[in-house]
Each structure stands twice: as structure tokens, then as C-alpha cells.
């Protein structure tokens, strides 16, 4: 699921949160999250938005229709407890380091894909500071 404004934006110029889709689209997005094991984001999204990527709303019934009768997706009626695992791509772990220096990480049990080896000082420091993060060496 994806949303953007007519001018192609997905956030305000001030980087404030704004609703750019309908309540039905919001529930569809969260229903899709409930149906999947993981949600992949890049390090720019992590740094700029510090998203939660959890399931907070799902569609109302098993037929995939909302209260107005609009059919909207496969995850209708599914429990919101089925949260996908966040997966972040941050090759050098610079964005993760910068974000977590400034504020707490909102992601729960994320997998962070990096090209840094397990013994790299930045990775070791982040692993100590963020014990819920699972690092995966790629590349």
C-alpha cells in the first residue's frame, strides 16, 4: 500500500505527520501488515520517520468489507497481534547510529541488514546499545 499527495509528496515540508489517505486505506495497509512476516524499509525512511511498522488497525470483517461495505483486502477480521518483523537496510549503520543518538528507536525487534562485519566497532557499539536489534551481514 502506498499513498502520496498530488504533488508527489508523502510528508509535509516540515516532516510533520499528515494523513494523505482515507481511513479505509489506513486499515487496508494495516491488514496487509498483519498478513505478512516482514516489512522492508531503507535507512532514509528509518532516519526521517522512525516508523513503528506495527499493526494498529485492520478491516472489519472476514469478507474484506469495511463498515460502509467497501471491499478492501485479504486480512479483514485478522487479529492485530500479528505484527510483521521490521527489516531495515543500512549498509554502514550510520543512519541507525545517528537516529538512536537523537531519540529512541520505535521499531520492535528489527532485523538490520548491513555490510559491516560482526567485529566492526560501530556494529559492536550498536549491538550493545540496542539489544533487541538483530544484525544481518549482507553483500
DRENTORKOL-3810 file (N, C-alpha, C; in nm, 4 decimals):
REM DRENTORKOL-3810
@n.u->0.0843; n.v->-0.1173; n.w->0.0000; ca.u->0.0000; ca.v->0.0000; ca.w->0.0000; c.u->0.0887; c.v->0.1234; c.w->0.0000
@n.u->0.0474; n.v->0.2254; n.w->-0.0708; ca.u->0.1284; ca.v->0.3457; ca.w->-0.0846; c.u->0.0357; c.v->0.4647; c.w->-0.0996
@n.u->0.0752; n.v->0.5775; n.w->-0.0449; ca.u->-0.0017; ca.v->0.6993; ca.w->-0.0618; c.u->0.0901; c.v->0.8173; c.w->-0.0843
@n.u->0.0433; n.v->0.9127; n.w->-0.1624; ca.u->0.1176; ca.v->1.0370; ca.w->-0.1817; c.u->0.0202; c.v->1.1458; c.w->-0.2212
@n.u->0.0632; n.v->1.2718; n.w->-0.2057; ca.u->-0.0204; ca.v->1.3848; ca.w->-0.2419; c.u->-0.0132; c.v->1.4088; c.w->-0.3921
@n.u->-0.0964; n.v->1.4981; n.w->-0.4432; ca.u->-0.0968; ca.v->1.5274; ca.w->-0.5868; c.u->0.0375; c.v->1.5786; c.w->-0.6369
@n.u->0.1129; n.v->1.6474; n.w->-0.5507; ca.u->0.2438; ca.v->1.6975; ca.w->-0.5938; c.u->0.3553; c.v->1.5948; c.w->-0.5730
@n.u->0.3195; n.v->1.4714; n.w->-0.5352; ca.u->0.4187; ca.v->1.3650; ca.w->-0.5225; c.u->0.4797; c.v->1.3514; c.w->-0.3844
@n.u->0.4336; n.v->1.4296; n.w->-0.2873; ca.u->0.4901; ca.v->1.4250; ca.w->-0.1527; c.u->0.4285; c.v->1.3109; c.w->-0.0727
@n.u->0.5025; n.v->1.2659; n.w->0.0273; ca.u->0.4465; ca.v->1.1705; ca.w->0.1225; c.u->0.4519; c.v->1.2264; c.w->0.2645
@n.u->0.5032; n.v->1.3478; n.w->0.2793; ca.u->0.5065; ca.v->1.4168; ca.w->0.4090; c.u->0.5118; c.v->1.5668; c.w->0.3819
@n.u->0.4827; n.v->1.6436; n.w->0.4846; ca.u->0.4886; ca.v->1.7885; ca.w->0.4701; c.u->0.6342; c.v->1.8343; c.w->0.4622
@n.u->0.6542; n.v->1.9572; n.w->0.4180; ca.u->0.7902; ca.v->2.0117; ca.w->0.4066; c.u->0.8596; c.v->2.0162; c.w->0.5426
@n.u->0.7815; n.v->2.0283; n.w->0.6493; ca.u->0.8370; ca.v->2.0330; ca.w->0.7853; c.u->0.8572; c.v->1.8930; c.w->0.8434
@n.u->0.8311; n.v->1.7890; n.w->0.7640; ca.u->0.8437; ca.v->1.6482; ca.w->0.8045; c.u->0.7445; c.v->1.6100; c.w->0.9142
@n.u->0.6334; n.v->1.6824; n.w->0.9224; ca.u->0.5297; ca.v->1.6501; ca.w->1.0194; c.u->0.4419; c.v->1.5383; c.w->0.9645
@n.u->0.3889; n.v->1.4558; n.w->1.0543; ca.u->0.2989; ca.v->1.3501; ca.w->1.0124; c.u->0.1714; c.v->1.4115; c.w->0.9581
@n.u->0.1223; n.v->1.3557; n.w->0.8470; ca.u->-0.0019; ca.v->1.4046; ca.w->0.7900; c.u->-0.0776; c.v->1.2875; c.w->0.7290
@n.u->-0.2089; n.v->1.2933; n.w->0.7362; ca.u->-0.2914; ca.v->1.1893; ca.w->0.6764; c.u->-0.3125; c.v->1.2226; c.w->0.5298
@n.u->-0.2702; n.v->1.1310; n.w->0.4433; ca.u->-0.2853; ca.v->1.1553; ca.w->0.2996; c.u->-0.3694; c.v->1.0476; c.w->0.2330
@n.u->-0.4228; n.v->0.9566; n.w->0.3129; ca.u->-0.5106; ca.v->0.8535; ca.w->0.2581; c.u->-0.6350; c.v->0.8433; c.w->0.3452
@n.u->-0.7298; n.v->0.7679; n.w->0.2989; ca.u->-0.8577; ca.v->0.7552; ca.w->0.3692; c.u->-0.8469; c.v->0.6580; c.w->0.4865
@n.u->-0.9433; n.v->0.6590; n.w->0.5768; ca.u->-0.9453; ca.v->0.5617; ca.w->0.6856; c.u->-0.9488; c.v->0.4172; c.w->0.6341
@n.u->-1.0170; n.v->0.3941; n.w->0.5218; ca.u->-1.0214; ca.v->0.2586; ca.w->0.4639; c.u->-0.8824; c.v->0.2176; c.w->0.4160
@n.u->-0.8112; n.v->0.3084; n.w->0.3510; ca.u->-0.6756; ca.v->0.2779; ca.w->0.3040; c.u->-0.5821; c.v->0.2523; c.w->0.4211
@n.u->-0.5996; n.v->0.3264; n.w->0.5299; ca.u->-0.5188; ca.v->0.3044; ca.w->0.6504; c.u->-0.5419; c.v->0.1638; c.w->0.7044
@n.u->-0.6690; n.v->0.1226; n.w->0.7129; ca.u->-0.6990; ca.v->-0.0117; ca.w->0.7624; c.u->-0.6499; c.v->-0.1187; c.w->0.6652
@n.u->-0.6567; n.v->-0.0917; n.w->0.5350; ca.u->-0.6045; ca.v->-0.1866; ca.w->0.4373; c.u->-0.4543; c.v->-0.2054; c.w->0.4567
@n.u->-0.3799; n.v->-0.0956; n.w->0.4739; ca.u->-0.2360; ca.v->-0.1033; ca.w->0.4977; c.u->-0.2061; c.v->-0.1910; c.w->0.6188
@n.u->-0.2779; n.v->-0.1697; n.w->0.7275; ca.u->-0.2527; ca.v->-0.2462; ca.w->0.8487; c.u->-0.2984; c.v->-0.3906; c.w->0.8348
@n.u->-0.4020; n.v->-0.4147; n.w->0.7553; ca.u->-0.4441; ca.v->-0.5522; ca.w->0.7267; c.u->-0.3358; c.v->-0.6243; c.w->0.6466
@n.u->-0.2744; n.v->-0.5543; n.w->0.5511; ca.u->-0.1648; ca.v->-0.6145; ca.w->0.4739; c.u->-0.0454; c.v->-0.6452; c.w->0.5638
@n.u->-0.0153; n.v->-0.5545; n.w->0.6552; ca.u->0.0929; ca.v->-0.5813; ca.w->0.7508; c.u->0.0642; c.v->-0.7071; c.w->0.8319
@n.u->-0.0615; n.v->-0.7234; n.w->0.8749; ca.u->-0.0988; ca.v->-0.8402; ca.w->0.9550; c.u->-0.0832; c.v->-0.9698; c.w->0.8769
@n.u->-0.0902; n.v->-0.9633; n.w->0.7452; ca.u->-0.0798; ca.v->-1.0814; ca.w->0.6592; c.u->0.0643; c.v->-1.1202; c.w->0.6263
@n.u->0.1600; n.v->-1.0336; n.w->0.6541; ca.u->0.2976; ca.v->-1.0580; ca.w->0.6119; c.u->0.3917; c.v->-1.0752; c.w->0.7305
@n.u->0.5016; n.v->-1.1427; n.w->0.7035; ca.u->0.6001; ca.v->-1.1713; ca.w->0.8076; c.u->0.6949; c.v->-1.0545; c.w->0.8324
@n.u->0.7163; n.v->-0.9696; n.w->0.7309; ca.u->0.8150; ca.v->-0.8626; ca.w->0.7435; c.u->0.7731; c.v->-0.7414; c.w->0.6616
@n.u->0.8270; n.v->-0.6252; n.w->0.7008; ca.u->0.8123; ca.v->-0.5006; ca.w->0.6251; c.u->0.9529; c.v->-0.4455; c.w->0.6054
@n.u->0.9907; n.v->-0.4195; n.w->0.4808; ca.u->1.1244; ca.v->-0.3722; ca.w->0.4457; c.u->1.1234; c.v->-0.2213; c.w->0.4261
@n.u->1.2203; n.v->-0.1523; n.w->0.4895; ca.u->1.2380; ca.v->-0.0089; ca.w->0.4682; c.u->1.3867; c.v->0.0203; c.w->0.4504
@n.u->1.4152; n.v->0.1325; n.w->0.3916; ca.u->1.5526; ca.v->0.1781; ca.w->0.3774; c.u->1.5931; c.v->0.2646; c.w->0.4950
@n.u->1.7207; n.v->0.2936; n.w->0.5015; ca.u->1.7729; ca.v->0.3708; ca.w->0.6153; c.u->1.7239; c.v->0.5159; c.w->0.6135
@n.u->1.6908; n.v->0.5698; n.w->0.4968; ca.u->1.6374; ca.v->0.7059; ca.w->0.4903; c.u->1.5013; c.v->0.7154; c.w->0.5579
@n.u->1.4148; n.v->0.6179; n.w->0.5315; ca.u->1.2844; ca.v->0.6133; ca.w->0.5973; c.u->1.3010; c.v->0.5974; c.w->0.7476
@n.u->1.3935; n.v->0.5139; n.w->0.7872; ca.u->1.4203; ca.v->0.4950; ca.w->0.9300; c.u->1.4600; c.v->0.6264; c.w->0.9951
@n.u->1.5547; n.v->0.6963; n.w->0.9347; ca.u->1.6056; ca.v->0.8197; ca.w->0.9950; c.u->1.5020; c.v->0.9322; c.w->0.9933
@n.u->1.4309; n.v->0.9472; n.w->0.8815; ca.u->1.3374; ca.v->1.0598; ca.w->0.8693; c.u->1.2076; c.v->1.0367; c.w->0.9464
@n.u->1.1576; n.v->0.9136; n.w->0.9460; ca.u->1.0250; ca.v->0.8874; ca.w->1.0012; c.u->1.0253; c.v->0.8098; c.w->1.1327
@n.u->1.1316; n.v->0.7332; n.w->1.1599; ca.u->1.1370; ca.v->0.6464; ca.w->1.2780; c.u->1.0024; c.v->0.5748; c.w->1.2954
@n.u->0.9604; n.v->0.4977; n.w->1.1936; ca.u->0.8263; ca.v->0.4383; ca.w->1.1953; c.u->0.8125; c.v->0.3243; c.w->1.2951
@n.u->0.6888; n.v->0.2907; n.w->1.3259; ca.u->0.6613; ca.v->0.1754; ca.w->1.4128; c.u->0.6454; c.v->0.0476; c.w->1.3318
@n.u->0.5814; n.v->0.0555; n.w->1.2155; ca.u->0.5590; ca.v->-0.0579; ca.w->1.1251; c.u->0.4852; c.v->-0.1735; c.w->1.1905
@n.u->0.4010; n.v->-0.1429; n.w->1.2891; ca.u->0.3229; ca.v->-0.2478; ca.w->1.3534; c.u->0.1797; c.v->-0.2447; c.w->1.3009
@n.u->0.0966; n.v->-0.3341; n.w->1.3500; ca.u->-0.0435; ca.v->-0.3408; ca.w->1.3093; c.u->-0.1267; c.v->-0.2698; c.w->1.4151
@n.u->-0.1952; n.v->-0.1625; n.w->1.3732; ca.u->-0.2762; ca.v->-0.0866; ca.w->1.4675; c.u->-0.4240; c.v->-0.0865; c.w->1.4307
@n.u->-0.4584; n.v->-0.1269; n.w->1.3107; ca.u->-0.5985; ca.v->-0.1317; ca.w->1.2682; c.u->-0.6098; c.v->-0.2328; c.w->1.1553
@n.u->-0.7186; n.v->-0.3059; n.w->1.1530; ca.u->-0.7446; ca.v->-0.3983; ca.w->1.0426; c.u->-0.8861; c.v->-0.3773; c.w->0.9936
@n.u->-0.9163; n.v->-0.4330; n.w->0.8787; ca.u->-1.0511; ca.v->-0.4210; ca.w->0.8250; c.u->-1.1493; c.v->-0.4968; c.w->0.9130
@n.u->-1.2757; n.v->-0.4609; n.w->0.9031; ca.u->-1.3772; ca.v->-0.5006; ca.w->0.9995; c.u->-1.4247; c.v->-0.6456; c.w->0.9931
@n.u->-1.4381; n.v->-0.7058; n.w->0.8724; ca.u->-1.4977; ca.v->-0.8394; ca.w->0.8693; c.u->-1.4231; c.v->-0.9326; c.w->0.7756
@n.u->-1.4551; n.v->-1.0601; n.w->0.7811; ca.u->-1.3845; ca.v->-1.1618; ca.w->0.7038; c.u->-1.4048; c.v->-1.1480; c.w->0.5539
@n.u->-1.5067; n.v->-1.0774; n.w->0.5113; ca.u->-1.5309; ca.v->-1.0592; ca.w->0.3689; c.u->-1.4431; c.v->-0.9493; c.w->0.3104
@n.u->-1.3706; n.v->-0.8784; n.w->0.3955; ca.u->-1.2842; ca.v->-0.7717; ca.w->0.3469; c.u->-1.3578; c.v->-0.6423; c.w->0.3247
@n.u->-1.4737; n.v->-0.6254; n.w->0.3865; ca.u->-1.5502; ca.v->-0.5022; ca.w->0.3699; c.u->-1.5440; c.v->-0.4198; c.w->0.4976
@n.u->-1.5394; n.v->-0.2895; n.w->0.4805; ca.u->-1.5414; ca.v->-0.2033; ca.w->0.5981; c.u->-1.6866; c.v->-0.1752; c.w->0.6357
@n.u->-1.7072; n.v->-0.0879; n.w->0.7327; ca.u->-1.8418; ca.v->-0.0597; ca.w->0.7833; c.u->-1.9332; c.v->-0.0029; c.w->0.6745
@n.u->-1.8751; n.v->0.0639; n.w->0.5754; ca.u->-1.9547; ca.v->0.1209; ca.w->0.4667; c.u->-1.9786; c.v->0.0203; c.w->0.3552
@n.u->-1.9261; n.v->-0.1021; n.w->0.3697; ca.u->-1.9465; ca.v->-0.2053; ca.w->0.2697; c.u->-1.8421; c.v->-0.2071; c.w->0.1597
@n.u->-1.7346; n.v->-0.1292; n.w->0.1742; ca.u->-1.6306; ca.v->-0.1270; ca.w->0.0727; c.u->-1.5379; c.v->-0.2469; c.w->0.0909
@n.u->-1.5156; n.v->-0.3241; n.w->-0.0156; ca.u->-1.4278; ca.v->-0.4396; ca.w->-0.0082; c.u->-1.2838; c.v->-0.3940; c.w->-0.0220
@n.u->-1.1983; n.v->-0.4408; n.w->0.0716; ca.u->-1.0652; ca.v->-0.3821; ca.w->0.0765; c.u->-0.9528; c.v->-0.4748; c.w->0.1160
@n.u->-0.9519; n.v->-0.6004; n.w->0.0896; ca.u->-0.8292; ca.v->-0.6741; ca.w->0.1147; c.u->-0.8421; c.v->-0.8030; c.w->0.1911
@n.u->-0.7339; n.v->-0.8824; n.w->0.1880; ca.u->-0.7361; ca.v->-1.0183; ca.w->0.2390; c.u->-0.7275; c.v->-1.0330; c.w->0.3896
@n.u->-0.6900; n.v->-0.9323; n.w->0.4622; ca.u->-0.6628; ca.v->-0.9502; ca.w->0.6051; c.u->-0.7779; c.v->-0.9065; c.w->0.6939
@n.u->-0.8942; n.v->-0.8868; n.w->0.6364; ca.u->-1.0084; ca.v->-0.8416; ca.w->0.7152; c.u->-1.0376; c.v->-0.9398; c.w->0.8277
@n.u->-1.0659; n.v->-0.8864; n.w->0.9457; ca.u->-1.1018; ca.v->-0.9694; ca.w->1.0585; c.u->-0.9846; c.v->-1.0341; c.w->1.1289
@n.u->-0.8646; n.v->-1.0111; n.w->1.0842; ca.u->-0.7468; ca.v->-1.0738; ca.w->1.1447; c.u->-0.7061; c.v->-0.9975; c.w->1.2700
@n.u->-0.6568; n.v->-1.0687; n.w->1.3673; ca.u->-0.6158; ca.v->-1.0060; ca.w->1.4930; c.u->-0.4975; c.v->-0.9130; c.w->1.4713
@n.u->-0.4988; n.v->-0.7997; n.w->1.5388; ca.u->-0.3911; ca.v->-0.7017; ca.w->1.5254; c.u->-0.2634; c.v->-0.7473; c.w->1.5942
@n.u->-0.2643; n.v->-0.8631; n.w->1.6611; ca.u->-0.1455; ca.v->-0.9110; ca.w->1.7317; c.u->-0.0391; c.v->-0.9649; c.w->1.6361
@n.u->-0.0740; n.v->-0.9866; n.w->1.5109; ca.u->0.0192; ca.v->-1.0438; ca.w->1.4146; c.u->0.1040; c.v->-0.9332; c.w->1.3520
@n.u->0.2050; n.v->-0.8861; n.w->1.4245; ca.u->0.2900; ca.v->-0.7784; ca.w->1.3754; c.u->0.3993; c.v->-0.8341; c.w->1.2853
@n.u->0.4255; n.v->-0.7663; n.w->1.1715; ca.u->0.5367; ca.v->-0.8089; ca.w->1.0868; c.u->0.6702; c.v->-0.7696; c.w->1.1500
@n.u->0.7750; n.v->-0.8383; n.w->1.1128; ca.u->0.9084; ca.v->-0.8059; ca.w->1.1636; c.u->0.9673; c.v->-0.6949; c.w->1.0770
@n.u->1.0097; n.v->-0.5830; n.w->1.1352; ca.u->1.0706; ca.v->-0.4767; ca.w->1.0561; c.u->1.2092; c.v->-0.5183; c.w->1.0070
@n.u->1.2380; n.v->-0.4909; n.w->0.8806; ca.u->1.3692; ca.v->-0.5172; ca.w->0.8222; c.u->1.4192; c.v->-0.3854; c.w->0.7643
@n.u->1.5384; n.v->-0.3450; n.w->0.8064; ca.u->1.5953; ca.v->-0.2160; ca.w->0.7655; c.u->1.7251; c.v->-0.2410; c.w->0.6894
@n.u->1.7437; n.v->-0.1723; n.w->0.5780; ca.u->1.8699; ca.v->-0.1781; ca.w->0.5044; c.u->1.9497; c.v->-0.0526; c.w->0.5395
@n.u->2.0639; n.v->-0.0723; n.w->0.6032; ca.u->2.1541; ca.v->0.0380; ca.w->0.6400; c.u->2.2963; c.v->-0.0168; c.w->0.6285
@n.u->2.3540; n.v->-0.0062; n.w->0.5103; ca.u->2.4811; ca.v->-0.0742; ca.w->0.4810; c.u->2.5923; c.v->-0.0407; c.w->0.5793
@n.u->2.6050; n.v->0.0851; n.w->0.6183; ca.u->2.7150; ca.v->0.1265; ca.w->0.7058; c.u->2.6705; c.v->0.1554; c.w->0.8498
@n.u->2.5418; n.v->0.1384; n.w->0.8770; ca.u->2.4831; ca.v->0.1617; ca.w->1.0099; c.u->2.4963; c.v->0.3062; c.w->1.0576
@n.u->2.5234; n.v->0.3971; n.w->0.9650; ca.u->2.5372; ca.v->0.5378; ca.w->1.0027; c.u->2.4036; c.v->0.6008; c.w->1.0389
@n.u->2.2985; n.v->0.5685; n.w->0.9628; ca.u->2.1669; ca.v->0.6272; ca.w->0.9909; c.u->2.1109; c.v->0.5728; c.w->1.1220
@n.u->2.1248; n.v->0.4426; n.w->1.1445; ca.u->2.0778; ca.v->0.3835; ca.w->1.2699; c.u->2.1499; c.v->0.4461; c.w->1.3884
@n.u->2.2798; n.v->0.4656; n.w->1.3742; ca.u->2.3581; ca.v->0.5275; ca.w->1.4816; c.u->2.3114; c.v->0.6708; c.w->1.5069
@n.u->2.2931; n.v->0.7483; n.w->1.3988; ca.u->2.2515; ca.v->0.8883; ca.w->1.4116; c.u->2.1119; c.v->0.8980; c.w->1.4742
@n.u->2.0200; n.v->0.8138; n.w->1.4289; ca.u->1.8840; ca.v->0.8158; ca.w->1.4826; c.u->1.8829; c.v->0.7825; c.w->1.6312
@n.u->1.9501; n.v->0.6760; n.w->1.6683; ca.u->1.9438; ca.v->0.6312; ca.w->1.8078; c.u->2.0280; c.v->0.7177; c.w->1.9006
@n.u->2.1166; n.v->0.8003; n.w->1.8462; ca.u->2.1848; ca.v->0.9007; ca.w->1.9281; c.u->2.0877; c.v->1.0117; c.w->1.9674
@n.u->1.9894; n.v->1.0380; n.w->1.8812; ca.u->1.8983; ca.v->1.1506; ca.w->1.8997; c.u->1.7683; c.v->1.1144; c.w->1.9716
@n.u->1.7182; n.v->0.9925; n.w->1.9485; ca.u->1.5886; ca.v->0.9546; ca.w->2.0073; c.u->1.5756; c.v->0.8033; c.w->2.0100
@n.u->1.4783; n.v->0.7524; n.w->2.0853; ca.u->1.4606; ca.v->0.6064; ca.w->2.0937; c.u->1.4124; c.v->0.5474; c.w->1.9611
@n.u->1.4485; n.v->0.4267; n.w->1.9363; ca.u->1.4060; ca.v->0.3538; ca.w->1.8168; c.u->1.2643; c.v->0.3020; c.w->1.8401
@n.u->1.1711; n.v->0.3294; n.w->1.7459; ca.u->1.0328; ca.v->0.2846; ca.w->1.7605; c.u->1.0122; c.v->0.1403; c.w->1.7161
@n.u->1.0988; n.v->0.0882; n.w->1.6328; ca.u->1.0806; ca.v->-0.0473; ca.w->1.5805; c.u->1.0979; c.v->-0.1517; c.w->1.6898
@n.u->1.0151; n.v->-0.2547; n.w->1.6840; ca.u->1.0235; ca.v->-0.3653; ca.w->1.7786; c.u->1.0930; c.v->-0.4842; c.w->1.7124
@n.u->1.2008; n.v->-0.5327; n.w->1.7713; ca.u->1.2768; ca.v->-0.6492; ca.w->1.7241; c.u->1.3154; c.v->-0.6412; c.w->1.5751
@n.u->1.3739; n.v->-0.5303; n.w->1.5305; ca.u->1.4069; ca.v->-0.5194; ca.w->1.3886; c.u->1.5270; c.v->-0.6052; c.w->1.3488
@n.u->1.5283; n.v->-0.6399; n.w->1.2230; ca.u->1.6457; ca.v->-0.7006; ca.w->1.1599; c.u->1.7096; c.v->-0.5884; c.w->1.0786
@n.u->1.8378; n.v->-0.5634; n.w->1.1003; ca.u->1.9076; ca.v->-0.4587; ca.w->1.0269; c.u->2.0129; c.v->-0.5240; c.w->0.9378
@n.u->1.9985; n.v->-0.5041; n.w->0.8066; ca.u->2.0919; ca.v->-0.5596; ca.w->0.7093; c.u->2.2056; c.v->-0.4601; c.w->0.6889
@n.u->2.3279; n.v->-0.5086; n.w->0.7008; ca.u->2.4452; ca.v->-0.4230; ca.w->0.6909; c.u->2.5579; c.v->-0.4963; c.w->0.6182
@n.u->2.6485; n.v->-0.4191; n.w->0.5607; ca.u->2.7685; ca.v->-0.4792; ca.w->0.5002; c.u->2.8842; c.v->-0.4831; c.w->0.5992
@n.u->2.8663; n.v->-0.4217; n.w->0.7157; ca.u->2.9741; ca.v->-0.4198; ca.w->0.8153; c.u->2.9883; c.v->-0.5578; c.w->0.8798
@n.u->3.1116; n.v->-0.6044; n.w->0.8980; ca.u->3.1318; ca.v->-0.7346; ca.w->0.9632; c.u->3.0941; c.v->-0.7282; c.w->1.1116
@n.u->3.0723; n.v->-0.8438; n.w->1.1707; ca.u->3.0275; ca.v->-0.8533; ca.w->1.3099; c.u->3.1245; c.v->-0.7878; c.w->1.4073
@n.u->3.2521; n.v->-0.7805; n.w->1.3712; ca.u->3.3513; ca.v->-0.7240; ca.w->1.4634; c.u->3.3803; c.v->-0.5757; c.w->1.4383
@n.u->3.3039; n.v->-0.5105; n.w->1.3516; ca.u->3.3244; ca.v->-0.3678; ca.w->1.3249; c.u->3.2846; c.v->-0.2874; c.w->1.4490
@n.u->3.3640; n.v->-0.1873; n.w->1.4894; ca.u->3.3358; ca.v->-0.1105; ca.w->1.6115; c.u->3.1965; c.v->-0.0473; c.w->1.6157
@n.u->3.1485; n.v->0.0083; n.w->1.5032; ca.u->3.0156; ca.v->0.0714; ca.w->1.5032; c.u->2.9078; c.v->-0.0338; c.w->1.5280
@n.u->2.9206; n.v->-0.1474; n.w->1.4626; ca.u->2.8221; ca.v->-0.2541; ca.w->1.4799; c.u->2.8239; c.v->-0.3083; c.w->1.6226
@n.u->2.9422; n.v->-0.3274; n.w->1.6782; ca.u->2.9534; ca.v->-0.3756; ca.w->1.8160; c.u->2.8904; c.v->-0.2776; c.w->1.9144
@n.u->2.9161; n.v->-0.1490; n.w->1.8945; ca.u->2.8604; ca.v->-0.0468; ca.w->1.9843; c.u->2.7083; c.v->-0.0438; c.w->1.9748
@n.u->2.6533; n.v->-0.0516; n.w->1.8533; ca.u->2.5084; ca.v->-0.0512; ca.w->1.8365; c.u->2.4458; c.v->-0.1778; c.w->1.8946
@n.u->2.5118; n.v->-0.2901; n.w->1.8784; ca.u->2.4601; ca.v->-0.4160; ca.w->1.9336; c.u->2.4516; c.v->-0.4096; c.w->2.0858
@n.u->2.5478; n.v->-0.3443; n.w->2.1481; ca.u->2.5439; ca.v->-0.3281; ca.w->2.2944; c.u->2.4320; c.v->-0.2328; c.w->2.3359
@n.u->2.4152; n.v->-0.1258; n.w->2.2597; ca.u->2.3167; ca.v->-0.0229; ca.w->2.2933; c.u->2.1737; c.v->-0.0642; c.w->2.2574
@n.u->2.1594; n.v->-0.1497; n.w->2.1553; ca.u->2.0270; ca.v->-0.1887; ca.w->2.1047; c.u->2.0144; c.v->-0.3415; c.w->2.1049
@n.u->1.9971; n.v->-0.4015; n.w->2.2212; ca.u->1.9978; ca.v->-0.5479; ca.w->2.2290; c.u->1.8829; c.v->-0.6161; c.w->2.1554
@n.u->1.7745; n.v->-0.5441; n.w->2.1243; ca.u->1.6625; ca.v->-0.6070; ca.w->2.0538; c.u->1.6837; c.v->-0.6128; c.w->1.9024
@n.u->1.7894; n.v->-0.5477; n.w->1.8536; ca.u->1.8168; ca.v->-0.5450; ca.w->1.7093; c.u->1.8963; c.v->-0.6691; c.w->1.6705
@n.u->1.8517; n.v->-0.7346; n.w->1.5633; ca.u->1.9263; ca.v->-0.8473; ca.w->1.5073; c.u->1.9976; c.v->-0.7945; c.w->1.3824
@n.u->2.1308; n.v->-0.8066; n.w->1.3809; ca.u->2.2089; ca.v->-0.7599; ca.w->1.2667; c.u->2.2333; c.v->-0.8762; c.w->1.1717
@n.u->2.2205; n.v->-0.8484; n.w->1.0423; ca.u->2.2415; ca.v->-0.9483; ca.w->0.9401; c.u->2.3437; c.v->-0.8940; c.w->0.8402
@n.u->2.4549; n.v->-0.9647; n.w->0.8256; ca.u->2.5579; ca.v->-0.9232; ca.w->0.7303; c.u->2.5171; c.v->-0.9665; c.w->0.5904
@n.u->2.5171; n.v->-0.8717; n.w->0.4979; ca.u->2.4816; ca.v->-0.8991; ca.w->0.3578; c.u->2.5917; c.v->-0.8476; c.w->0.2680
@n.u->2.5957; n.v->-0.8991; n.w->0.1467; ca.u->2.6898; ca.v->-0.8479; ca.w->0.0483; c.u->2.8233; c.v->-0.9080; c.w->0.0458
END
